[in-house]
Amino acid sequence: MAKKKEPLCDDIAGNGCGLKKVLNIVGGKWKIMILCVIDNNETVRYGELRRSVYGITNTMLAQSLKELEADGLVNRLQFDEMPVRVEYSLTEKAKSMIPILLELKRWGEANL
């Protein structure tokens, strides 16, 4: 008997779809690029992120970082010094996503 193929989403419009949940937290133009910069550097400051993610505005970077932090993908560490220094790093949850993003990258290189 043939094994039934696992669907990407049983209920595409439903909130229980894992793929939809992932796209909700890393979808859009900037979030994956932000994750890539942090992954490449392990720890990165805001100004370095701003310079590394070409074309992003301060507003969009700040908003994306807040959302990534709220979704448990980015750690924000603020140092009590003047001027204030803030560093960003990936959480273990985000680190577990990196191999999947690498596979998407390889697929894109091979097929697009």
BARO-579863 format. One record per atom (N, C-alpha, C): y, x, z. Coordinates in steps of 0.05 Angstrom, whole numbers, plus 32768, in hexadecimal, padded with zeros to 4 digits. Atoms other than C-alpha are relative to their C-alpha. Layout:
# BARO-579863
YXZ
...
//
This chain:
# BARO-579863
7FE880118000
800080008000
801980128000
7FE87FF08003
8044801B7FEC
80127FFD8019
7FEE80017FE9
8074802D8024
801B7FF47FF6
7FE7800D8007
80B380028024
801780148003
7FE97FEE8000
80F280288013
80147FF88015
7FEC80067FEC
8124802D804C
801B7FFB7FF3
7FE68006800C
8166800B8038
80168010800E
7FE97FF37FF4
81A8802F8043
800C7FEE8016
7FF680147FEC
81C17FEF8066
7FF17FE67FFC
800C801A8001
819B7FB08076
80157FEA7FFC
7FEB80148001
81DB7F89807F
801A800F7FFA
7FEA7FEF8008
82127FAB8057
801A7FF8800D
7FE780097FF4
824A7F818075
7FFE8000801E
800480027FE3
822D7F8380BB
800880188010
7FF77FEA7FEF
82447FAD80F5
7FE980118009
80177FF07FF8
81FD7FC58102
7FF880157FED
80077FED8015
81FA7FEF80C3
800A801C8008
7FF97FE47FF8
81F8803980D6
8012800E7FEC
7FEF7FF38014
8215804F8094
801D7FF68001
7FE5800B7FFE
82508020809B
800F800C8018
7FF47FF47FE8
825C803B80E2
800A801D7FFA
7FF97FE48007
825D808380C7
801980007FEF
7FE980018012
828C8072808F
801A7FF7800E
7FE980097FF1
82BA804E80BF
800D80178011
7FF47FEB7FEF
82C3808D80EA
800680197FF0
7FFA7FE8800F
82C380C480B5
800A7FFB7FE4
7FF78007801B
82D9809E8077
801E80067FFD
7FE47FFB8005
831D80A58058
8003801C7FF3
7FF97FE8800F
834080E08038
7FFF80198011
7FFB7FE87FF0
834981108073
7FEB80088014
80117FFA7FE8
8315810B80AA
7FEB80157FFB
80157FEC8006
82DD81328088
800D801B7FFC
7FF27FE68004
830F81688074
8008800C801B
7FF97FF77FE5
8327816D80BC
7FE7800B800E
80197FF67FF4
82DF817380D4
7FF7801B7FF4
80087FE7800E
82D281AA80A0
80118017800B
7FEF7FEA7FF6
830E81D380B8
7FF88008801C
80087FFA7FE4
82F981CD8101
7FE5800D8000
801A7FF48001
82B181DD80F0
8002801E7FF7
7FFE7FE4800A
82C6821C80C9
800C80138015
7FF27FEF7FED
82F182358103
7FF67FFD801D
800B80077FE6
82CB8218813F
80157FF48012
7FEA800B7FF1
830D820F8164
801980047FF0
7FE87FFE8011
834F82018141
80177FF1800D
7FE8800D7FF6
839681F18155
800C7FEE7FEB
7FF480158011
83BF81B88138
800E800D7FE8
7FF17FF48016
83EC81E5810E
7FEE800C7FEB
80137FF58013
83B1820880EF
7FF27FEA7FF0
800B8017800E
839281C580DE
80137FF57FEB
7FEB800A8012
83D381AE80BF
800380117FE7
7FFE7FEE8017
83D681EC8093
7FE680007FEF
801A7FFE800D
838C81E98081
7FF87FE77FF0
80078019800D
838781A0806C
80187FFA7FED
7FEB80018014
83B281A2802D
80087FE37FFB
7FF6801A8007
83DE81658023
80017FEB8017
800080137FEA
83D481438067
801B8000800E
7FE780027FF2
84118129808B
7FFB8004801E
80037FFE7FE3
841E813580D5
7FF67FE6800C
8008801A7FF6
841780EB80E2
7FE27FFB7FFB
801C80058007
83D480E680BE
7FED8013800F
80117FED7FF1
83B9812580DF
7FFE7FF7801E
800080097FE4
83CD810D8125
7FEF7FE78003
801080187FFF
83AF80C88118
7FE280057FFC
801C7FFA8005
836F80E480FB
7FF3800E8017
800A7FF17FE9
836681148135
7FFB7FED8018
800380147FEB
837080DB8167
7FE77FEF7FFC
801780108007
833C80B18143
7FE680108003
80187FEF7FFE
830A80EA813E
7FF98006801D
80057FFB7FE4
831380F88188
7FF57FE6800D
8009801A7FF5
830B80AD819A
7FE37FFA7FF8
801C8005800A
82CB80AB8170
7FEC80158009
80127FEC7FF5
82AE80E68195
7FF880177FEE
80077FEA8012
82B08118815C
801080198004
7FEF7FE97FFC
82E881468171
80088002801E
7FF67FFB7FE5
82F9816581B5
801C800A7FFE
7FE57FF87FFF
8342816E81C5
8005800E801B
7FFB7FF17FE8
835481A481F8
801D80088001
7FE47FFA7FFD
839C81A88210
800480138017
7FFA7FEB7FEC
83B581E58235
801B7FFB800D
7FE680057FF3
83EC81DD8269
8010801A8000
7FEE7FE98004
841B8212824F
80167FF77FED
7FE980068012
845D8212822A
800380157FEB
8004801B8009
845D820581F2
7FE37FF78003
801B800C7FFC
842281D681F9
7FEE800A7FEA
80147FF78013
83E481F281D7
7FE87FEC8001
801680138002
83AE81C281BF
7FEC800C7FEC
80157FF68012
836B81D781A1
7FEC7FEA7FFC
801380148007
833981AC817D
7FE5800E7FF9
801A7FF78006
82EE81B78177
7FEE7FE97FFB
801380168005
82B2818F8160
7FEF7FFA8018
801380087FEB
828781688191
7FE480057FF5
801C7FFD8008
823C816E818F
7FF97FEA7FEC
800580178013
823B812A816C
800A80087FE4
7FF57FF7801A
826781468134
7FEF80177FF4
80107FE98009
823E81868130
7FE67FF77FF4
8019800A800A
8200815D8124
80047FF37FE4
7FFA800C801A
8223813E80E7
800480157FEA
7FF97FEA8013
8233818280C6
7FE980047FEB
80157FFD8014
81EE818A80A5
7FFF7FEA7FEB
7FFF80168012
81F581458086
801780037FEC
7FE97FFB8012
823A8156806B
7FFA80177FED
80077FEA8012
821E8197804F
7FEE7FF67FE9
8011800B8015
81E9816F8029
80117FF07FEC
7FEE800F8012
82208141800D
800F80147FEF
7FF17FEC800E
8247817F7FF9
7FEE800C7FE9
80127FF48014
820A819D7FD5
7FFB7FEC7FEA
800480148014
81FD815B7FB2
80187FFE7FED
7FE880028010
824581587F9B
800380187FED
7FFF7FE98011
8242819F7F81
7FED7FFF7FE9
801480028015
820381907F5A
80047FE97FED
7FFF80188010
8215814C7F3F
801B7FF77FF7
7FE5800A8008
826081447F39
801080157FF3
//
